[in-house]
């Protein structure tokens, strides 16, 4: 393991070892690690139930699978492009974005992304605690009768939540490499259990079953529009992670490792997992006369203690896996960026976990439609951030970065008092375009495509405003940042 190199002139308000660029010699994630991290993330209750949501819109089972395939292809492109800056420079998102927003301006997208991740952590930890509670209720006599109130939460559910919190703490308590090792086991294990459930479903059905025989109900003058909305809805499940994908990709050994790992872990695995979900739910129609999309409700309906324990443990493992990699890890880096002198990764991760509990999800989880709508608006704001990050890396700087300046308030990315006008203006323009459909009824349809609109508008505006390599307006076009040690222009990092 190579020692962390402190960039020359690094300001302690912008630097700590967890935010430092990872030397090539210390990057030890293979494509297998990248794939298993994605496996652990896509195998969750939200993804399992996604097909049910599409079929409620009128999709047939085959159309739902096609929509999933298209959405995953789009996400794969976005994730691959977003991961390359992390692989090239060994930097997390919260440091990379300083080049486009300035060291102080970067706090705006960083805090926004951190809040979204912490909210989703709150949702997932409560959902996992609910699964633990359901299992214990089926196994321990009198468990559900512990009705004492703890901060608005029944005692038995509070104990289940404390158990799940402790499991999270064990996984993240030893840093990023413990997370990698956990995902290496969790991701494949969940797919194995899903395969067993699929074999069971096929045995019950003696084929694919009734859900695959249901016709499409995409009616109206523009059924293609409903299909497109379904596709964008599937994209929306992971769109916010396109911003933070450098946080994981920075540990990859090479561009090839991140590319193959994401190809196996995202589009291929998610499509297989979606097929498993539809087949298993189709079996529930044959057994109970109606589809049961919630895996815990299906386990409870089967009235088999062994299946309840085994299946419930799998749901808990899948929820833990996505929570650690997709929510705690990016939010922890975002917290580190806000207070690098005070926090290290395990401490920041614990702050995210405690903050998520302070959101008290048990008070709104059962009737959260309005809150999810607000969160959808916040997530839509991350589309412009994605557009700016990609435009900055590919079109403005063409892969070249003066890394020491990312850790200084007086470097070439300082902008105006730490704020880069180009990034802020592009973010404002992209945000207005992404959210206008939410506030103008005649443009409501645009909100369904807010992520794409935000990327396109913010990226285009940023390219127009950032006319040269360091986005400092007034410098000659094409100027490259200088190497502070040699006084010569930096070459792009390949």
C-alpha positions as CSV (number, residue, x, y, z in Angstrom):
1,X,0.0,0.0,0.0
2,X,1.6,3.3,-1.1
3,X,1.7,6.2,1.3
4,X,-0.8,9.0,0.7
5,X,0.9,11.9,-1.1
6,X,-0.1,15.4,0.2
7,X,-0.5,17.8,-2.7
8,X,1.9,20.7,-2.6
9,X,0.3,23.7,-0.8
10,X,-2.8,21.8,0.3
11,X,-5.1,23.8,2.6
12,X,-6.2,21.7,5.6
13,X,-9.7,23.1,5.1
14,X,-9.8,21.3,1.8
15,X,-7.7,18.2,2.5
16,X,-7.4,15.1,4.6
17,X,-6.0,11.6,3.7
18,X,-9.5,10.3,2.7
19,X,-9.9,13.1,0.1
20,X,-6.4,12.7,-1.3
21,X,-5.8,11.3,-4.8
22,X,-5.2,7.6,-4.6
23,X,-1.8,6.6,-6.0
24,X,-1.9,4.1,-8.9
25,X,-0.1,1.5,-6.8
26,X,-2.8,1.6,-4.1
27,X,-5.7,1.0,-6.5
28,X,-6.6,-2.6,-6.0
29,X,-10.2,-3.0,-7.1
30,X,-10.6,-5.4,-10.0
31,X,-13.6,-5.6,-12.4
32,X,-14.9,-8.3,-10.0
33,X,-14.9,-5.9,-7.1
34,X,-16.7,-3.3,-9.2
35,X,-19.2,-5.8,-10.5
36,X,-20.0,-7.1,-7.0
37,X,-20.5,-3.6,-5.6
38,X,-23.1,-3.0,-8.3
39,X,-24.7,-6.4,-7.7
40,X,-25.1,-5.5,-4.1
41,X,-26.7,-2.2,-5.0
42,X,-29.2,-3.3,-7.7
43,X,-30.4,-6.3,-5.6
44,X,-32.7,-4.3,-3.3
45,X,-36.4,-4.1,-2.5
46,X,-37.0,-1.0,-4.6
47,X,-35.5,-2.7,-7.7
48,X,-37.4,-5.9,-7.0
49,X,-40.7,-4.0,-6.9
50,X,-39.9,-1.8,-9.9
51,X,-41.5,-4.2,-12.4
52,X,-44.7,-4.0,-10.4
53,X,-44.7,-0.2,-10.8
54,X,-44.3,-0.4,-14.5
55,X,-47.0,-3.0,-14.9
56,X,-49.4,-0.7,-12.9
57,X,-48.8,1.9,-15.7
58,X,-50.0,-0.7,-18.2
59,X,-46.8,-2.3,-19.3
60,X,-46.8,-6.0,-20.2
61,X,-44.1,-8.1,-18.5
62,X,-42.0,-8.1,-21.7
63,X,-42.4,-4.3,-22.1
64,X,-41.3,-3.8,-18.5
65,X,-38.2,-5.9,-19.2
66,X,-37.5,-3.9,-22.4
67,X,-37.9,-0.6,-20.5
68,X,-35.5,-1.9,-17.9
69,X,-32.9,-2.9,-20.6
70,X,-33.1,0.6,-22.2
71,X,-32.9,2.4,-18.9
72,X,-29.9,0.2,-17.9
73,X,-28.1,0.9,-21.2
74,X,-28.5,4.7,-20.6
75,X,-27.3,4.4,-17.0
76,X,-24.4,2.3,-18.1
77,X,-23.2,5.0,-20.5
78,X,-23.7,7.7,-17.9
79,X,-21.9,5.7,-15.2
80,X,-19.0,4.8,-17.4
81,X,-18.5,8.4,-18.5
82,X,-18.8,9.6,-14.9
83,X,-16.4,7.0,-13.6
84,X,-13.5,7.9,-15.9
85,X,-12.5,11.1,-14.0
86,X,-12.3,9.1,-10.9
87,X,-10.1,6.4,-12.5
88,X,-7.9,9.0,-14.3
89,X,-7.1,11.1,-11.2
90,X,-8.0,8.8,-8.2
91,X,-10.3,11.5,-6.8
92,X,-13.8,11.4,-5.3
93,X,-16.7,13.5,-6.7
94,X,-16.5,16.1,-3.9
95,X,-12.9,17.0,-5.0
96,X,-13.4,16.7,-8.7
97,X,-16.4,19.1,-8.7
98,X,-14.2,21.9,-7.2
99,X,-12.7,22.4,-10.7
100,X,-16.1,23.5,-12.1
101,X,-17.6,25.2,-9.1
102,X,-14.6,26.5,-7.1
103,X,-13.5,25.2,-3.7
104,X,-16.3,27.1,-1.9
105,X,-19.0,26.8,-4.7
106,X,-18.5,23.0,-4.7
107,X,-20.2,22.8,-1.3
108,X,-23.5,23.5,-3.0
109,X,-23.7,20.3,-5.1
110,X,-21.8,18.3,-2.5
111,X,-24.3,19.2,0.3
112,X,-27.2,18.6,-2.0
113,X,-26.0,15.1,-3.0
114,X,-25.1,14.4,0.6
115,X,-28.7,15.2,1.8
116,X,-30.2,13.0,-1.0
117,X,-28.0,10.1,0.0
118,X,-28.7,10.5,3.7
119,X,-32.4,10.6,3.0
120,X,-32.2,7.3,1.0
121,X,-30.1,5.8,3.8
122,X,-32.9,6.7,6.2
123,X,-35.5,5.0,4.0
124,X,-33.5,1.9,3.5
125,X,-32.5,1.4,7.1
126,X,-36.1,1.6,8.2
127,X,-37.2,-0.8,5.4
128,X,-34.5,-3.3,6.6
129,X,-35.5,-2.9,10.2
130,X,-39.1,-3.6,9.1
131,X,-37.8,-6.9,7.5
132,X,-35.9,-7.8,10.7
133,X,-39.0,-7.1,12.8
134,X,-41.2,-9.2,10.5
135,X,-38.8,-12.2,10.8
136,X,-38.5,-11.9,14.6
137,X,-42.3,-11.5,14.9
138,X,-42.7,-14.9,13.1
139,X,-40.1,-16.6,15.2
140,X,-40.2,-15.1,18.8
141,X,-43.5,-15.6,20.7
142,X,-44.7,-12.2,22.0
143,X,-42.3,-10.2,20.0
144,X,-44.9,-8.1,18.3
145,X,-46.7,-7.5,21.6
146,X,-43.9,-5.3,22.9
147,X,-45.9,-2.1,22.2
148,X,-44.1,0.4,24.5
149,X,-43.4,3.6,22.6
150,X,-39.9,4.8,21.9
151,X,-39.8,8.2,20.2
152,X,-43.0,7.3,18.3
153,X,-41.7,3.8,17.5
154,X,-43.0,0.6,19.0
155,X,-40.4,-1.1,21.2
156,X,-40.1,-4.2,19.0
157,X,-39.4,-2.2,15.9
158,X,-37.0,0.1,17.8
159,X,-35.0,-3.0,18.8
160,X,-35.0,-4.2,15.2
161,X,-33.8,-0.8,14.1
162,X,-31.0,-0.8,16.7
163,X,-29.9,-4.2,15.4
164,X,-29.8,-3.1,11.8
165,X,-27.9,0.1,12.8
166,X,-25.3,-1.9,14.6
167,X,-24.8,-4.1,11.6
168,X,-24.2,-1.0,9.4
169,X,-21.7,0.3,12.0
170,X,-19.7,-3.0,11.9
171,X,-19.5,-2.9,8.0
172,X,-18.5,0.7,7.6
173,X,-16.4,1.0,10.8
174,X,-13.2,-0.1,9.2
175,X,-13.3,2.1,6.1
176,X,-13.7,1.6,2.4
177,X,-11.8,-1.7,2.1
178,X,-14.1,-3.4,4.6
179,X,-17.0,-2.2,2.3
180,X,-15.3,-3.8,-0.7
181,X,-14.8,-7.1,1.1
182,X,-18.4,-7.1,2.3
183,X,-19.8,-6.4,-1.2
184,X,-17.6,-9.2,-2.7
185,X,-19.7,-11.6,-0.7
186,X,-23.1,-9.9,-0.5
187,X,-23.6,-9.2,-4.1
188,X,-23.2,-12.7,-5.5
189,X,-25.0,-14.2,-2.5
190,X,-28.2,-12.3,-3.2
191,X,-28.2,-13.3,-6.8
192,X,-27.8,-17.0,-5.8
193,X,-30.8,-16.7,-3.5
194,X,-32.7,-14.9,-6.3
195,X,-31.9,-17.8,-8.6
196,X,-33.3,-20.3,-6.0
197,X,-36.5,-18.2,-5.8
198,X,-36.8,-18.2,-9.6
199,X,-36.4,-22.0,-9.8
200,X,-39.1,-22.3,-7.2
201,X,-41.3,-19.9,-9.2
202,X,-40.8,-21.8,-12.4
203,X,-41.6,-25.1,-10.6
204,X,-44.9,-23.7,-9.3
205,X,-45.8,-22.3,-12.7
206,X,-44.5,-25.0,-15.0
207,X,-43.5,-22.1,-17.2
208,X,-43.3,-18.3,-17.0
209,X,-46.8,-17.9,-15.6
210,X,-49.8,-15.5,-15.8
211,X,-47.9,-12.2,-15.6
212,X,-46.1,-13.0,-18.9
213,X,-49.5,-13.7,-20.6
214,X,-51.0,-10.4,-19.6
215,X,-51.4,-8.0,-22.6
216,X,-50.1,-4.5,-22.7
217,X,-52.4,-1.8,-21.6
218,X,-50.4,1.2,-22.9
219,X,-53.4,3.0,-24.4
220,X,-54.2,6.5,-25.5
221,X,-53.0,8.6,-28.4
222,X,-49.3,8.5,-27.3
223,X,-48.5,5.1,-25.7
224,X,-44.9,5.6,-26.6
225,X,-44.9,8.6,-24.1
226,X,-46.0,6.4,-21.3
227,X,-43.3,3.9,-22.2
228,X,-40.7,6.8,-22.2
229,X,-41.9,7.9,-18.8
230,X,-41.5,4.4,-17.5
231,X,-37.9,4.3,-18.9
232,X,-37.0,7.6,-17.2
233,X,-38.6,6.3,-14.0
234,X,-36.3,3.3,-14.0
235,X,-33.3,5.6,-14.8
236,X,-34.4,7.8,-11.9
237,X,-33.7,5.0,-9.4
238,X,-30.0,5.3,-10.0
239,X,-29.6,8.7,-11.7
240,X,-28.3,10.5,-8.6
241,X,-25.5,7.9,-8.2
242,X,-24.1,9.1,-11.6
243,X,-22.7,12.0,-9.7
244,X,-20.9,9.9,-7.1
245,X,-19.6,7.1,-9.3
246,X,-16.0,8.5,-9.0
247,X,-16.1,7.7,-5.3
248,X,-16.0,4.0,-6.2
249,X,-14.2,4.1,-9.5
250,X,-11.2,5.8,-8.0
251,X,-10.2,2.5,-6.4
252,X,-10.2,0.6,-9.7
253,X,-6.9,-0.5,-11.1
254,X,-7.7,0.6,-14.7
255,X,-10.3,1.9,-17.1
256,X,-10.9,-1.6,-18.3
257,X,-11.7,-2.8,-14.8
258,X,-14.3,-0.1,-14.2
259,X,-15.9,-0.6,-17.7
260,X,-16.2,-4.4,-17.4
261,X,-17.2,-4.3,-13.8
262,X,-20.0,-1.9,-14.5
263,X,-21.1,-3.8,-17.6
264,X,-21.5,-7.0,-15.6
265,X,-22.8,-5.4,-12.4
266,X,-25.3,-2.9,-13.8
267,X,-27.2,-3.6,-17.1
268,X,-26.6,-7.4,-17.1
269,X,-27.3,-8.1,-13.4
270,X,-30.2,-5.7,-13.1
271,X,-32.0,-7.2,-16.2
272,X,-31.5,-10.7,-14.8
273,X,-32.7,-9.6,-11.3
274,X,-35.8,-7.9,-12.9
275,X,-36.6,-11.2,-14.7
276,X,-36.3,-13.0,-11.4
277,X,-38.7,-10.5,-9.8
278,X,-41.4,-11.0,-12.4
279,X,-41.2,-14.8,-12.4
280,X,-41.4,-15.0,-8.6
281,X,-44.3,-12.5,-8.5
282,X,-46.0,-14.4,-11.3
283,X,-45.9,-17.5,-9.1
284,X,-47.6,-15.5,-6.3
285,X,-50.5,-14.9,-8.7
286,X,-50.9,-18.7,-9.3
287,X,-50.8,-19.4,-5.5
288,X,-52.8,-16.5,-4.0
289,X,-54.8,-15.1,-7.0
290,X,-53.1,-11.7,-7.0
291,X,-49.5,-10.4,-7.5
292,X,-47.4,-9.8,-4.3
293,X,-44.5,-7.6,-5.3
294,X,-43.2,-7.0,-1.8
295,X,-40.8,-9.9,-1.1
296,X,-41.4,-9.8,2.7
297,X,-45.2,-9.9,2.3
298,X,-44.7,-12.9,0.0
299,X,-42.5,-14.7,2.6
300,X,-45.1,-14.0,5.3
301,X,-47.9,-15.3,3.0
302,X,-46.1,-18.6,2.5
303,X,-46.2,-19.4,6.3
304,X,-42.9,-21.3,6.2
305,X,-40.6,-20.4,9.1
306,X,-37.5,-21.6,7.4
307,X,-38.3,-19.6,4.3
308,X,-39.1,-16.6,6.4
309,X,-35.8,-16.7,8.1
310,X,-33.7,-17.4,5.0
311,X,-35.6,-15.0,2.8
312,X,-35.8,-12.3,5.4
313,X,-32.1,-12.5,6.0
314,X,-31.6,-12.1,2.2
315,X,-33.8,-9.0,2.1
316,X,-31.8,-7.6,5.1
317,X,-28.5,-8.4,3.4
318,X,-29.6,-6.8,0.1
319,X,-30.9,-3.7,1.9
320,X,-27.6,-3.4,3.9
321,X,-25.6,-3.8,0.7
322,X,-27.3,-1.0,-1.2
323,X,-27.3,1.2,1.8
324,X,-23.6,1.0,2.4
325,X,-22.4,1.4,-1.1
326,X,-25.0,3.8,-2.6
327,X,-25.9,5.9,0.4
328,X,-23.5,5.9,3.3
329,X,-20.3,5.9,1.2
330,X,-21.1,8.9,-1.0
331,X,-22.7,10.9,1.8
332,X,-19.6,10.2,4.0
333,X,-17.3,11.7,1.4
334,X,-19.6,14.7,1.1
335,X,-19.4,15.2,4.9
336,X,-15.6,14.9,4.7
337,X,-15.6,17.6,2.1
338,X,-17.5,20.0,4.4
339,X,-15.2,19.4,7.5
340,X,-12.0,17.6,6.4
341,X,-10.1,18.7,9.5
342,X,-12.6,17.2,11.8
343,X,-13.6,13.9,10.1
344,X,-12.2,10.7,8.7
345,X,-14.2,8.2,6.7
346,X,-15.5,6.0,9.6
347,X,-16.5,9.1,11.6
348,X,-18.2,10.7,8.6
349,X,-20.0,7.5,7.9
350,X,-21.3,7.3,11.5
351,X,-22.4,11.0,11.2
352,X,-24.5,10.0,8.1
353,X,-26.0,7.1,10.0
354,X,-27.0,9.1,13.0
355,X,-28.3,11.9,10.8
356,X,-30.4,9.5,8.9
357,X,-32.0,8.3,12.2
358,X,-32.7,11.9,13.2
359,X,-34.9,12.1,10.1
360,X,-37.2,9.7,12.0
361,X,-38.4,7.8,9.0
362,X,-41.0,5.8,11.0
363,X,-43.0,9.0,11.3
364,X,-43.5,9.4,7.5
365,X,-42.5,6.1,5.8
366,X,-46.0,4.7,5.5
367,X,-47.4,7.9,3.9
368,X,-44.4,9.5,2.2
369,X,-45.8,10.4,-1.3
370,X,-45.3,14.2,-0.8
371,X,-41.8,13.7,0.7
372,X,-40.7,11.5,-2.2
373,X,-42.0,14.2,-4.5
374,X,-39.8,16.8,-2.8
375,X,-36.9,14.4,-2.9
376,X,-37.5,13.8,-6.6
377,X,-37.1,17.5,-7.1
378,X,-33.8,17.5,-5.2
379,X,-32.6,14.5,-7.2
380,X,-33.6,16.3,-10.4
381,X,-31.1,19.0,-9.4
382,X,-28.3,16.4,-9.6
383,X,-28.9,16.1,-13.3
384,X,-27.3,19.6,-13.9
385,X,-24.4,18.6,-11.6
386,X,-23.8,15.5,-13.7
387,X,-23.9,17.5,-16.9
388,X,-21.4,20.0,-15.6
389,X,-19.1,17.3,-14.3
390,X,-19.0,15.5,-17.6
391,X,-18.7,18.7,-19.7
392,X,-15.9,19.9,-17.5
393,X,-13.9,16.7,-17.8
394,X,-14.5,15.8,-21.5
395,X,-15.2,19.1,-23.3
396,X,-13.5,21.9,-21.3
397,X,-10.4,20.3,-19.8
398,X,-10.1,17.2,-22.0
399,X,-8.9,15.2,-19.0
400,X,-6.3,17.6,-17.8
401,X,-6.3,18.7,-14.1
402,X,-3.9,20.6,-11.9
403,X,-4.5,18.4,-8.9
404,X,-2.7,20.5,-6.2
405,X,-4.9,23.5,-7.1
406,X,-8.0,21.4,-6.2
407,X,-6.8,21.6,-2.6
408,X,-6.1,25.3,-2.4
409,X,-8.3,28.5,-2.1
410,X,-5.7,30.5,-4.2
411,X,-5.2,28.0,-7.0
412,X,-6.3,28.2,-10.6
413,X,-9.8,26.9,-9.7
414,X,-10.4,29.5,-7.1
415,X,-12.7,31.6,-9.3
416,X,-14.1,34.6,-7.6
417,X,-13.5,34.2,-3.8
418,X,-13.8,30.5,-4.1
419,X,-16.8,30.4,-6.5
420,X,-16.6,29.7,-10.2
421,X,-19.2,31.8,-12.0
422,X,-19.4,29.4,-14.9
423,X,-20.3,26.4,-12.8
424,X,-22.8,28.3,-10.7
425,X,-24.5,30.0,-13.7
426,X,-24.7,26.6,-15.5
427,X,-26.2,24.9,-12.4
428,X,-28.8,27.7,-12.1
429,X,-29.8,27.4,-15.7
430,X,-30.0,23.6,-15.6
431,X,-31.9,23.6,-12.4
432,X,-34.6,26.0,-13.7
433,X,-34.9,23.8,-16.9
434,X,-35.1,20.6,-14.9
435,X,-37.7,21.9,-12.4
436,X,-39.9,24.2,-14.6
437,X,-42.4,21.4,-15.3
438,X,-43.0,21.1,-11.5
439,X,-44.2,24.7,-11.2
440,X,-45.7,25.4,-14.7
441,X,-48.7,23.2,-15.3
442,X,-48.5,23.6,-19.1
443,X,-45.0,22.2,-19.0
444,X,-45.6,19.4,-16.5
445,X,-44.6,16.7,-19.0
446,X,-41.0,18.1,-19.0
447,X,-40.6,17.1,-15.3
448,X,-40.8,13.4,-16.3
449,X,-37.6,14.0,-18.2
450,X,-35.9,16.4,-15.8
451,X,-32.7,14.5,-15.5
452,X,-32.0,14.5,-19.2
453,X,-33.0,18.2,-19.5
454,X,-30.8,19.2,-16.6
455,X,-27.8,17.4,-18.0
456,X,-28.3,18.9,-21.5
457,X,-28.9,22.5,-20.4
458,X,-26.3,22.7,-17.6
459,X,-23.6,21.0,-19.7
460,X,-24.3,23.2,-22.7
461,X,-24.3,26.4,-20.7
462,X,-21.1,25.4,-18.9
463,X,-19.3,24.7,-22.1
464,X,-20.4,28.1,-23.5
465,X,-19.2,30.0,-20.4
466,X,-16.1,28.0,-19.6
467,X,-14.2,28.9,-22.8
468,X,-10.7,27.8,-21.7
469,X,-9.0,25.2,-19.8
470,X,-9.3,26.6,-16.3
471,X,-12.6,28.4,-16.7
472,X,-11.1,31.7,-15.5
473,X,-12.8,34.1,-17.9
474,X,-10.5,36.4,-19.8
475,X,-7.6,34.0,-20.3
476,X,-6.6,33.1,-23.8
477,X,-8.5,30.1,-25.2
478,X,-6.9,26.7,-24.8
479,X,-4.6,27.7,-22.0
480,X,-3.7,24.8,-19.8
481,X,-3.0,25.0,-16.0
482,X,0.7,25.1,-15.0
483,X,2.6,22.5,-13.1
484,X,3.5,24.4,-9.9
485,X,6.8,22.5,-9.6
486,X,8.0,23.0,-13.2
487,X,6.2,26.1,-14.3
488,X,5.2,24.2,-17.5
489,X,1.7,23.4,-18.9
490,X,0.2,20.2,-17.5
491,X,-0.4,17.5,-20.1
492,X,-3.7,15.6,-20.0
493,X,-3.7,12.5,-17.7
494,X,-4.5,9.4,-19.7
